[in-house]
Amino acid sequence: MFGTGELLIILVLILLLFGGKRLPELARSLGEGIREFKRACNGMDDKEIEIKPSPEKKEEKENVPPS
């Protein structure tokens, strides 16, 4: 399929196009999309799978001062 050199070039191009801050968001949304696709293929309900929030989102909420 792809060699190490080709994969390295592709990863560098992705990093240049989207930037370091955007990559984790893209990976997270890709993972959620794959999870949703698998759930749809298996015919599972939303109640059967519990998705836990990531620790990063929890930390962001804790740092916000109360209004």
N, C-alpha and C positions, 0 to 999 in steps of 0.2 A: 504494500500500500504506500505509505510515506516513510521516508527515511528520517533519521534524526536531524539532518540539515534542513530538510524541507519543513519539518514541524517547528524548528527553531525560527526559521524565517517567518512562517505564518504567525507564530506567537508574538514576534517582535512587531510585525505589521499591525496586529490587533491592538497591541499596547500603544502604538503610535496613533492609531485611528481613534481609539476610545479613551485613552488616558488611564492612569492608575486608579483614580477615584471611582471611575465608572465601571471598571471590570468586576468588582465584587457584586455590584447591583445586577450586572448582566448575567453573571454565573448563578446568582440566586433566582432570578426570574427564569432562567433556562431550567434550573432544577425543579422549580414549581411547575413549569410547563410540562416537563417530562413526567412528574408525579401525577398531574391532572390527566395526562394522556393515558398512563397506565391504569389509573382509576376508571377512566371511561371505557377502556378496553376490557377490563375485568368486570365492569358493571357494578362496582361498589358504590354505596351511598356515601355521602359526606360524613354521616354519623359513625361509620365503621372505622375511618382513619382519622386520628387526631394529629393535627399539625401543631407542633410547638413553636412559639415565637423564638426568633434567634436572640442570643444574648446581647447583640449590638443594639437591637431595637429597645430592649429592656433598659439598657444603660442610658440611651438617649432620653427616655421618658423620665428616668430618675434625676437627670441633670436639669430638667426644666423646673424653674421655680414656680410654686403655686400662685395662681392668680387671685 
